[in-house]
């Protein structure tokens, strides 16, 4: 069991590209592979988790990645986007959580709560009015988690998993 008091949050750098890719692939596959067409899933993963693409995201000053670590073990990660890098536009007074993941072996250990708190700390430090995120409308577990964190649905947007058009619920929380 990971103890929250022993959990460290570390900002990722370009040097973390391969470790980020490895962890992100495992977490994403665990979360979504079984629920999607294999060809569509493979096409999305090839693009989204391409090493050069991740490196570019890490180099973008309007985005930031953070690892949750227990000792030297990566147990989760967070990606936030500032205005200019967000996947949708809701003005300049908000922060987007684009990705927040842990692996199934770490579910229920408080890692998600710690990462969500980190996002809130960032948003408040920048004096943003709210945080928002998109979550696949079929991902009931994540939706429940975000609701418990105080997020509410305010809309929808499209998300392409390969050639499969899916829909994300947009959720937000005021800072």
DOZAFI-302132 format. One record per atom (N, C-alpha, C): x, y, z. Coordinates in steps of 0.02 Angstrom, whole numbers, padded with zeros to 5 digits, always signed. Each point is the difference from the previous one (the first is absolute). Layout:
% residues N
XYZ
...
//
This chain:
% residues 175
+00042-00059+00000
-00042+00059+00000
+00044+00062+00000
-00016+00048-00043
+00035+00063-00002
-00031+00046+00051
+00041+00028+00043
-00025+00048+00049
+00005+00070-00029
-00054+00039+00003
+00000+00068-00027
+00057+00041+00028
+00017-00009+00063
+00053+00039+00031
+00069-00018-00029
+00005-00057-00031
+00064-00022-00030
+00000+00008-00075
-00053+00029-00027
-00007+00009-00072
+00032+00066-00020
+00045-00003-00048
+00032+00061-00025
-00028+00019-00067
-00008+00064-00012
-00021+00026-00066
+00060+00036-00029
+00021-00022-00059
+00060+00025-00032
-00017+00024-00071
+00020+00061-00016
-00011+00026-00068
+00045-00038-00048
-00029-00020-00056
+00038-00037-00051
+00039+00049-00045
+00055-00025-00026
+00040+00037-00048
+00008-00042-00063
+00031+00028-00049
+00011-00036-00063
+00038-00065+00012
+00044+00000+00050
+00038-00061+00016
-00045-00057+00024
-00062+00016+00018
-00047-00050+00023
-00043-00029-00056
+00014+00017-00062
-00043-00020-00056
-00012-00075-00002
+00051-00039+00004
-00008-00073-00006
-00037-00030+00060
+00015+00024+00060
-00035-00025+00059
-00074+00020-00003
-00013+00061-00022
-00069+00022-00008
-00036-00043-00051
+00031-00011-00057
-00031-00041-00052
-00016-00070+00025
+00047-00031+00034
-00009-00068+00025
-00059-00003+00049
-00002+00045+00049
-00053-00001+00049
-00067+00018-00032
+00000+00052-00042
-00062+00024-00032
-00031-00055-00043
+00041-00037-00037
-00026-00054-00041
-00034-00054+00042
+00032-00020+00053
-00029-00052+00043
-00067+00024+00029
+00000+00061+00027
-00061+00026+00032
-00056+00009-00051
+00016+00025-00059
-00051+00012-00051
-00028-00067-00025
+00043-00048-00012
-00023-00065-00023
-00045-00033+00052
+00020+00003+00063
-00042-00029+00052
-00069+00033+00002
-00001+00065-00011
-00063+00037+00006
-00046-00010-00060
+00027-00006-00061
-00043+00005-00058
+00006-00054-00054
+00053-00039+00001
+00011-00047-00055
-00058-00049-00008
-00025-00027+00054
-00052-00052-00003
-00067+00027-00025
-00008+00066+00000
-00065+00031-00017
-00001+00032-00070
+00053-00011-00038
+00005+00032-00065
+00020-00049-00054
-00018+00017-00061
+00021-00039-00058
+00076-00001-00002
+00030-00060-00008
+00074-00005+00003
+00035+00045-00051
-00026+00006-00061
+00032+00042-00050
-00004+00074+00019
-00058+00023+00023
-00007+00069+00020
+00044+00015+00061
+00002-00046+00046
+00040+00009+00060
+00074+00005-00019
+00023-00046-00042
+00071+00000-00021
+00018+00064-00036
-00044+00024-00043
+00013+00063-00037
+00007+00058+00048
-00045+00004+00050
+00004+00055+00048
+00064-00004+00041
+00015-00058+00026
+00059-00009+00043
+00064+00016-00039
+00003-00021-00063
+00060+00013-00040
+00014+00075-00006
-00053+00038-00005
+00009+00073-00007
+00009+00034+00068
-00044-00014+00047
-00001+00036+00064
+00062-00015+00043
+00026-00061-00006
+00056-00019+00043
+00065-00009-00039
+00002+00029-00058
+00062+00002-00040
+00052+00039+00040
+00061-00025+00001
+00053+00031+00040
+00012+00072-00020
+00002+00014-00065
+00011+00069-00023
-00059+00045+00020
-00060-00027-00003
-00058+00039+00020
+00002+00017+00075
+00016-00050+00041
+00004+00013+00072
+00056+00049+00016
+00056-00006-00035
+00055+00047+00011
-00023+00071-00016
-00036+00008-00055
-00026+00065-00019
-00048+00028+00053
-00043-00043+00027
-00046+00021+00053
+00039+00021+00062
+00052-00037+00018
+00041+00017+00057
+00037+00066-00010
+00017+00016-00061
+00036+00062-00016
-00047+00061-00004
-00064-00012-00004
-00049+00055-00007
-00005+00037+00067
+00017+00065+00001
-00004+00037+00063
-00072+00011+00026
-00050-00013-00042
-00069+00008+00021
-00031-00066+00025
+00041-00051+00008
-00021-00064+00027
+00050-00022+00054
-00023-00042+00046
+00045-00026+00051
-00022-00071+00019
+00048-00043+00008
-00012-00069+00022
+00030-00008+00070
-00033-00041+00040
+00025-00016+00067
-00007-00075+00012
+00052-00029+00028
-00003-00069+00023
-00021-00001+00073
-00041-00048+00019
-00010-00018+00070
+00047-00059+00011
+00042+00006+00051
+00050-00051+00013
-00004-00024+00072
+00007-00064+00008
+00008-00030+00065
+00071-00028+00001
+00044+00034+00035
+00071-00016-00005
+00022+00016-00071
+00030-00049-00034
+00021+00010-00069
-00052-00026-00050
-00055-00028+00025
-00051-00029-00044
-00050+00053-00022
-00011+00004-00066
-00052+00043-00027
-00066-00036+00012
-00047+00034+00033
-00065-00031+00016
-00058+00038-00031
+00014+00055-00033
-00052+00039-00033
+00031+00059-00036
-00041+00032-00042
+00024+00062-00031
-00058+00045-00017
+00018+00063-00009
-00047+00054-00013
+00028+00043-00057
-00044+00020-00046
+00019+00050-00050
-00051+00056+00004
+00025+00062+00008
-00043+00058+00000
+00019+00045-00059
-00050+00036-00025
+00010+00047-00055
-00024+00069+00020
+00042+00048-00012
-00017+00070+00011
-00032+00027-00064
-00031+00060+00003
-00028+00029-00061
+00052+00001-00056
-00022-00016-00059
+00045-00005-00057
+00018-00072-00018
-00006-00046+00048
+00015-00070-00013
-00060-00045+00013
-00055+00029+00020
-00058-00040+00020
-00034-00031-00061
-00032-00057+00012
-00033-00037-00054
-00067+00030-00020
-00024+00048+00038
-00061+00038-00014
+00013+00069+00029
-00038+00049-00021
+00012+00068+00025
-00059+00025+00041
+00014+00016+00062
-00050+00027+00045
+00024+00065+00032
+00045+00034-00035
+00026+00063+00024
+00069-00008+00032
+00025+00055+00026
+00067+00001+00028
+00002-00007+00075
-00057-00015+00031
-00002-00003+00073
-00011-00071+00026
+00026-00050-00038
-00009-00069+00022
+00061-00042-00016
+00003-00057+00034
+00052-00050-00008
-00034-00065-00022
+00029-00033-00048
-00027-00065-00022
+00041-00057+00029
-00034-00050+00027
+00032-00064+00015
-00011-00043-00061
+00052-00010-00040
-00007-00041-00060
+00007-00074+00015
+00045-00017+00045
+00010-00070+00017
+00013-00006+00075
-00030-00050+00029
+00014-00017+00070
-00011-00076+00005
+00054-00036+00014
-00003-00072-00001
+00041-00031+00055
-00022-00058+00021
+00039-00046+00040
-00013-00069-00031
+00035-00049+00022
-00012-00068-00025
-00046-00036+00047
-00029-00054-00024
-00051-00036+00040
+00028-00026+00066
+00064-00014+00003
+00029-00024+00063
+00001+00055+00053
-00011+00062-00021
+00001+00056+00047
-00068+00034+00009
-00053-00030-00029
-00067+00029+00010
-00017-00002+00075
-00036+00050+00022
-00025+00002+00068
+00051+00018+00053
+00058+00024-00021
+00054+00015+00047
+00009+00075+00011
-00045+00040-00027
+00003+00072+00012
+00045+00038-00048
+00028-00033-00049
+00045+00033-00047
-00037+00051-00043
-00058-00018-00023
-00040+00046-00040
-00017+00063+00038
-00017-00007+00064
-00016+00059+00041
+00060+00046+00007
+00060-00029+00009
+00060+00040+00007
+00015+00037-00066
-00009-00034-00056
+00012+00032-00065
-00052+00055-00013
-00062-00012+00019
-00052+00051-00008
+00016+00061+00044
+00025-00012+00060
+00020+00055+00044
+00057+00040-00031
+00046-00034-00032
+00056+00034-00034
-00028+00045-00055
-00047-00024-00039
-00030+00041-00053
-00034+00061+00031
-00035-00009+00055
-00033+00057+00032
+00052+00050+00026
+00054-00024+00028
+00053+00045+00024
+00028+00042-00058
+00010-00032-00057
+00025+00035-00059
-00050+00053-00022
-00064-00019-00004
-00052+00046-00022
-00005+00059+00047
+00002-00012+00064
-00006+00054+00049
+00062+00045-00002
+00059-00029-00009
+00061+00040-00004
-00002+00048-00060
-00035-00020-00053
-00007+00042-00060
-00064+00041+00002
-00037-00005+00054
-00062+00037+00011
-00052-00013-00055
-00003-00064-00022
-00051-00019-00048
-00068-00005+00035
-00053+00010-00037
-00068-00004+00028
-00023-00072+00008
+00022-00044-00045
-00023-00070+00004
+00049-00047-00035
-00009-00064+00015
+00036-00055-00033
-00052-00039-00039
+00019-00024-00059
-00046-00042-00038
+00037-00060-00028
-00039-00050-00019
+00027-00062-00029
-00053-00032-00044
+00022-00044-00043
-00044-00041-00040
+00007-00072+00021
-00055-00035+00006
+00001-00071+00020
-00049-00038-00045
+00022-00056-00026
-00041-00041-00044
-00066-00016+00035
-00054+00013-00034
-00067-00010+00029
-00013-00072+00021
+00039-00047-00025
-00007-00071+00019
+00042-00019+00061
+00040+00046+00024
+00046-00015+00055
-00032+00018+00067
-00046-00042+00022
-00039+00013+00061
+00044+00007+00061
+00053-00040+00005
+00044+00003+00058
+00032+00069+00007
+00027+00025-00056
+00032+00066+00001
-00051+00055+00014
-00058-00005-00030
-00052+00051+00012
-00018+00004+00074
-00009-00058+00031
-00014-00001+00073
+00056+00031+00040
+00062-00015-00019
+00058+00028+00034
-00001+00077-00005
-00011+00025-00060
+00000+00073-00009
-00058+00033+00038
-00057-00033+00000
-00057+00027+00037
+00017+00004+00075
+00033-00052+00026
+00020+00000+00071
+00050+00056+00015
+00037+00021-00052
+00048+00054+00008
-00033+00069-00009
-00065+00001-00014
-00036+00063-00005
-00009+00026-00071
+00015-00040-00049
-00008+00021-00070
-00071-00014-00023
-00026+00045-00042
-00066-00008-00028
+00002+00005-00077
-00046-00033-00032
-00004+00000-00073
-00025+00068-00024
+00033+00027-00052
-00023+00063-00029
-00005-00004-00076
+00014-00057-00030
-00006-00006-00072
+00030-00066-00024
+00009-00003-00066
+00029-00059-00033
+00046+00025-00056
+00047-00043-00019
+00037+00011-00062
+00018-00067-00031
+00018+00003-00063
+00018-00060-00037
+00072-00019+00014
+00012-00065-00003
+00067-00028+00010
+00007-00057-00050
+00054+00001-00038
+00011-00053-00050
+00048-00052+00028
-00024-00061+00004
+00041-00058+00017
+00013-00035-00067
+00055+00018-00032
+00012-00025-00068
-00054+00029-00045
-00040-00044-00031
-00055+00022-00044
-00067-00003+00035
+00000-00013+00065
-00062-00005+00038
-00015+00066+00036
-00055+00032-00019
-00020+00062+00032
-00033-00017+00067
+00031+00024+00054
-00027-00010+00067
-00017+00068+00029
-00032+00000+00057
-00021+00062+00031
+00026+00004+00072
+00029+00056+00016
+00023+00013+00068
-00048+00047+00034
-00014-00014+00063
-00035+00048+00042
+00052+00051+00021
-00019+00062+00000
+00044+00053+00025
-00022+00014+00072
+00048+00000+00045
-00014+00010+00071
+00044+00057+00025
-00025+00037+00049
+00039+00056+00027
-00010+00006+00075
+00048+00036+00029
-00003+00015+00071
+00028+00070+00009
-00036+00041+00037
+00024+00068+00013
+00058-00002+00048
+00045+00047-00008
+00058+00005+00045
-00020+00043+00059
//
